């Protein structure tokens, strides 16, 4: 699993040779399979999003590899970096790739020393969590916590795992929703956030709103809306997505309720996020 992850991450930056050189050198010089690396990390910005060149989640560190054209957009890069730091509270480390190969290597070596020192410090403090792809997405991890939280980037391989995490005991599951043990009028919802047959589901850029829209007829939209409003349903959303390896995952997006002001048969069902964490209960 780690081999597949690391090779796929490097594959994602093959179109930028200086970025590929620096990132592959960083990963190989750190030489620690307990440290996770992610390339092209999505970060929400006030007016859009950014893709940082390299991200180390255990250290909350983003690395940007600045090729020559970045010298023509210094102010824009500063604003972008400020957005990233403000939104994530993470650190951004920049490497100038417009210089000689010797200077690039020197910058990489300095960063590698910083990474190793940070890992050693976490280990000394007893807070370092080694990268374990299997444990990352295991229901045992979250059963021990007793909750799922948006901040933890929660994702599972199947909807069955999600259902059983919340207290079901399913061997298989094919539907788009299920009950939530211990929570009356709540449903686990597994929407595909892209056009899917007669349905179109879309997550807003800030992740706080979902539009559910039946493209076939206004009558079907009206029927679904009326049913949800009558039952006063709250949705615990695990959206079907593809992860950085291209695998289908069910990612926790929060707890949503119907936005009664925006929802209509013409516009579709609008769901607004009301919580980023939900605890498991027994019935």
C-alpha positions in Angstrom: 0.0 0.0 0.0 2.8 2.5 0.8 4.6 1.6 -2.4 1.5 2.3 -4.4 0.8 5.5 -2.6 4.4 6.9 -3.0 4.7 6.0 -6.7 1.3 7.5 -7.5 2.2 10.7 -5.6 5.4 11.1 -7.7 3.5 10.3 -10.9 1.2 13.2 -10.2 4.0 15.8 -10.7 5.8 14.2 -13.7 4.6 17.1 -15.9 6.9 19.5 -13.9 10.4 18.4 -14.0 11.9 20.7 -11.4 9.1 19.9 -9.0 9.5 16.2 -9.6 13.3 16.4 -9.0 13.0 18.3 -5.8 10.1 16.3 -4.4 11.6 12.9 -5.2 14.9 14.1 -3.6 13.1 15.2 -0.5 11.2 11.9 -0.1 14.3 9.8 -0.8 16.6 11.8 1.5 14.0 11.7 4.4 14.0 7.9 3.8 11.4 7.2 6.4 8.3 5.1 5.5 6.6 6.3 8.7 6.3 9.8 7.2 3.4 10.4 4.8 3.9 12.6 1.7 1.0 13.9 -0.4 1.6 15.8 -3.7 -0.9 18.3 -5.1 -2.7 18.8 -1.8 -6.0 20.6 -2.1 -6.4 23.6 0.2 -9.5 25.8 0.2 -9.0 29.5 -0.3 -11.5 32.4 0.1 -11.8 32.8 -3.6 -11.1 29.3 -4.8 -8.5 26.7 -4.0 -4.8 26.0 -4.1 -2.8 22.8 -4.8 0.4 22.8 -2.8 3.2 20.9 -4.3 4.0 18.6 -1.3 2.3 18.2 2.0 3.4 16.3 5.1 0.2 15.8 7.2 2.0 14.6 10.4 4.0 17.8 10.5 1.3 20.1 9.0 3.9 21.3 6.6 3.4 22.3 2.9 6.3 22.6 0.5 6.1 24.8 -2.6 8.6 24.4 -5.4 9.0 27.7 -7.1 10.1 27.5 -10.7 11.3 30.5 -12.7 7.8 31.9 -13.5 7.1 32.5 -9.8 9.5 35.5 -9.9 6.9 37.2 -12.1 4.1 36.7 -9.5 5.7 37.3 -6.1 2.8 39.3 -4.7 0.3 36.7 -5.9 2.3 34.0 -4.3 2.5 35.9 -1.0 -1.3 36.3 -1.0 -1.8 32.6 -1.8 0.6 31.5 1.0 -1.2 33.8 3.5 -4.5 32.2 2.5 -3.1 28.7 3.0 -1.7 29.6 6.4 -4.8 31.4 7.5 -7.1 28.5 6.5 -5.0 25.6 7.7 -2.8 27.1 10.4 0.0 25.0 8.7 3.5 26.1 7.8 4.6 26.7 4.2 8.2 26.1 3.2 9.4 27.4 -0.2 12.2 26.1 -2.4 13.5 28.2 -5.2 14.0 25.9 -8.2 15.1 28.7 -10.6 18.7 28.5 -9.3 21.6 26.1 -9.9 21.2 22.4 -9.2 23.7 22.8 -6.4 21.6 25.4 -4.7 18.4 23.4 -5.2 20.2 20.5 -3.5 21.3 22.7 -0.6 17.7 23.9 0.0 16.4 20.4 -0.1 19.1 19.3 2.4 18.0 22.1 4.7 14.4 21.1 4.5 15.2 17.4 5.0 17.1 18.3 8.2 14.1 20.3 9.4 11.7 17.4 8.6 13.9 14.9 10.5 14.3 17.2 13.5 10.5 17.7 13.6 9.8 14.0 13.5 12.5 13.4 16.2 10.9 16.1 18.4 7.4 14.5 18.0 8.9 11.1 18.9 10.6 12.6 21.9 7.3 14.2 23.0 5.5 10.9 22.5 3.0 12.4 19.9 4.4 11.1 16.6 1.9 8.8 14.9 3.6 6.6 12.2 2.0 6.5 8.8 -0.1 3.4 8.6 -2.4 3.3 5.5 -4.4 0.4 6.8 -5.0 2.0 10.2 -5.8 5.4 8.7 -9.1 4.2 7.2 -9.9 1.4 9.7 -13.2 1.5 11.7 -11.2 0.3 14.8 -9.4 3.7 14.9 -12.6 5.7 15.0 -14.4 3.2 17.3 -11.7 3.9 19.8 -12.2 7.7 19.4 -16.0 7.4 19.7 -16.7 9.9 17.0 -15.8 11.1 13.5 -14.7 14.7 12.9 -14.2 16.6 9.6 -10.8 17.7 10.8 -9.5 14.1 10.8 -10.1 13.6 7.1 -12.3 10.5 7.7 -12.7 8.2 4.8 -13.7 4.5 4.4 -13.5 2.1 1.5 -17.1 0.9 1.6 -20.5 2.1 2.8 -20.8 -1.1 4.8 -17.8 0.0 6.9 -19.5 3.3 7.6 -22.8 1.6 8.6 -21.1 -0.8 10.9 -19.0 1.9 12.5 -22.3 3.5 13.6 -23.6 0.3 15.1 -25.1 -1.7 12.3 -24.0 -5.3 11.5 -24.3 -5.5 7.8 -22.5 -8.1 5.6 -23.4 -6.0 2.5 -25.0 -2.7 1.6 -26.1 -1.2 -1.7 -28.5 1.6 -0.8 -27.7 5.4 -0.8 -28.8 5.9 2.8 -29.2 4.1 6.2 -30.5 4.8 9.7 -28.1 6.1 12.4 -28.5 4.0 15.6 -29.2 6.3 18.5 -30.2 9.2 16.4 -33.9 9.5 15.5 -34.7 11.1 12.2 -31.0 10.9 11.1 -29.7 9.1 8.1 -26.3 8.1 6.8 -26.2 9.5 3.3 -23.7 8.3 0.6 -24.2 10.8 -2.3 -22.2 10.7 -5.4 -21.1 14.4 -5.7 -21.2 14.4 -9.5 -23.9 13.8 -12.1 -25.3 10.3 -11.6 -28.2 9.2 -13.7 -31.2 11.3 -12.9 -29.6 12.9 -9.9 -27.1 15.7 -9.6 -25.5 16.3 -6.2 -23.0 19.1 -5.8 -20.8 20.1 -2.8 -20.1 23.8 -2.5 -16.5 25.0 -2.7 -16.4 25.7 1.1 -17.9 22.3 1.9 -20.8 23.8 3.8 -23.7 23.2 1.4 -24.9 20.3 -0.8 -27.4 20.8 -3.7 -29.5 17.7 -4.4 -31.2 18.0 -7.7 -33.3 15.5 -9.8 -32.7 16.4 -13.5 -35.7 14.4 -14.8 -38.6 16.3 -13.4 -39.8 19.0 -11.1 -42.4 16.5 -9.7 -39.7 14.2 -8.4 -37.8 17.0 -6.9 -41.0 18.1 -5.1 -41.7 14.6 -3.8 -38.2 14.2 -2.3 -38.3 17.7 -0.7 -41.8 17.1 0.8 -40.7 13.8 2.3 -37.5 15.1 3.8 -39.2 18.2 5.2 -42.1 16.2 6.8 -39.7 13.8 8.4 -37.3 16.6 9.4 -34.3 14.5 8.3 -30.7 15.2 9.4 -28.1 13.7 7.0 -24.7 12.4 8.2 -22.9 12.6 4.9 -20.2 10.3 3.7 -19.7 11.3 0.1 -18.5 8.9 -2.6 -15.2 10.2 -3.9 -11.9 9.1 -5.4 -8.8 9.4 -3.3 -5.3 10.4 -4.4 -4.7 6.8 -5.6 -7.9 6.7 -7.7 -9.7 4.4 -5.2 -13.4 4.9 -4.4 -13.8 6.1 -0.8 -16.6 7.3 1.4 -15.4 10.6 2.9 -17.1 12.3 5.9 -18.4 15.7 5.0 -20.3 16.6 8.1 -23.8 16.7 9.4 -26.4 18.5 7.2 -30.0 19.6 7.6 -32.4 20.9 4.9 -32.1 24.6 4.2 -35.8 25.4 4.1 -35.2 29.0 2.9 -33.3 28.0 -0.3 -35.0 24.7 -1.0 -37.7 24.6 -3.6 -39.0 22.2 -6.3 -37.5 24.6 -8.9 -34.1 25.0 -7.3 -33.7 21.6 -5.8 -32.9 20.5 -2.2 -30.3 22.5 -0.4 -28.6 21.0 2.6 -26.5 23.1 5.0 -23.8 21.8 7.3 -24.6 22.2 11.0 -21.9 20.1 12.6 -18.4 18.9 11.8 -18.4 16.1 14.4 -20.8 13.3 15.4 -20.5 10.8 18.2 -21.5 7.1 18.0 -24.5 6.1 20.2 -26.1 2.8 20.9 -29.8 2.4 20.3 
